[in-house]
């Protein structure tokens, strides 16, 4: 059965993620974890070697991880981008727009509720890190 919280076709990356400091101090890790107060831009020179970047969401109201995800995707990162921590089902569609393609929430997520949440909106109103064309661009060419 496919993982409903993983939106990728490749195999899940199983290597444990190292801290940002540990990653910057070594050269062979392929998975790193960013805490909410760490700067994602420090990873930009290393994106080609990373298969997984896990971004911590310590509290659902801490939105810094959204910015980190978008920075990484807009810089060209194509590996797995995982949101981990206090991730709520209604946040997942917005996190997907910022480039997250896998999720490791602390609390269980009901698959039916997730499916409804993902299907809730037909159109987006702003640009994001994904390829969705905003409604104004569809309307005005």
N, C-alpha and C positions, 0 to 999 in steps of 0.2 A: 504494500500500500504506500502510495506517495505521501510525503510529509506535507500536510496542508499549510505549514508555516514556512515552507521553503519554495521559492519561485524561481528555480534554476533547473536546468536539465542535466548538469554535470553531477558527478559524485560529491557528496558532502565532504568538506575538508575536516579531517579528524585530528590534525595536529593541534595540541593545546596552544592557545594564543599566549604570547609573552607580553609583558608590559611594554609600554613605549620606551622607557629608559633602557630596559634589557635589550629591546630590538635595536635601538640606536647604537648600543655598545657591542653588537655582534653582527655577523654578516650572513648567517645561514638560516635564520628563522623565516618561515613563510606565512606565519599567522601572528597578528598583533592585536592587542586590546587597547582601545583608547578610553580613558576615563572622561567623564563629562567636562572636566576643567582642562583637558589637554588639547593642544593645537594640532588639528589634523594636517595642517600644512607642513609639519615636520616630516610627514610620510611621503610627500610628493616626489622627492628624488628616488624613492624606493618602490614605487607602485608596481613596477614590472616584476618584482620578485615575490610579491604578496599574493597568496591565494585566498586569504581570509583576513578581513579587518572587522573586528567585533567592537561595537561602540556601546558603552554602558549608558543606560538610562536609569539612574539611581531612584528617581521619583518621576511619576508620570508628568508632572508639571515642569520638569526641567527640559527645555527645548533645545539646548545646545547641541545635542546629538543630531538633530535635523540638519543644522548648518554644517556639521562635520561630514555627514553623508553627502550632502549636495556638493561641498567643496571637493571631495574625493571623486565623485562621479564626473563633475565638470572638468576635472583635471585629467580624465581619461581612465580612471580605475575601472577595470572590467571584472575583477574577481568578486568573490562572495562578500557582501556587506551585510553584517548581521547586527540587528538591534537586540540587546540583551538587558534584561532587568525588569523594571516596572513598566512594561509595555501593555497597554490596554487595547482591546479589540477595535475600538473606534479610532485609534491612532494608526493602525496598520495601513489603511489606504493612503493616508498622508505621508507616512514613512516610505511607502512604495514610491510615491511621487518624488521623494527626495533621493531615491536610489537604493533603498534597502531592499534586498531580495531574500533575506531569511530572518527569522525571528526566534528568540529564545526567551519568552516571557516567564516571569517567576510564577505567575498564576496560570492555571489551565485556561485554554481558550476553547469555547464551544465552536465546533466546525460549522454548524448551521448559522450561528450568529456571525462568524467570520465571513461566510459566503454572502450573507445579506449585506454586511458592511461594505464588502468589496464591490457589490453590484448597486449600491445605493445611488450613486450619481453617474449620469450619462456623460456629463461634460465637466471640464475643469475651467476655472475662471482666471487662472494665472499660469504663467510658465513655471516649470520646475525642472528637475534634473532628468525627468523621463521624457519620452517622445510625444506625449499627449499634446495635441494642439488645443490651445485655449479656445473657448467658445467665441470670443471676439475675433480671433483669426479665422475661424471657420465662417463666421458671419460676413467678414469684410475681405475675405480672400487672403 
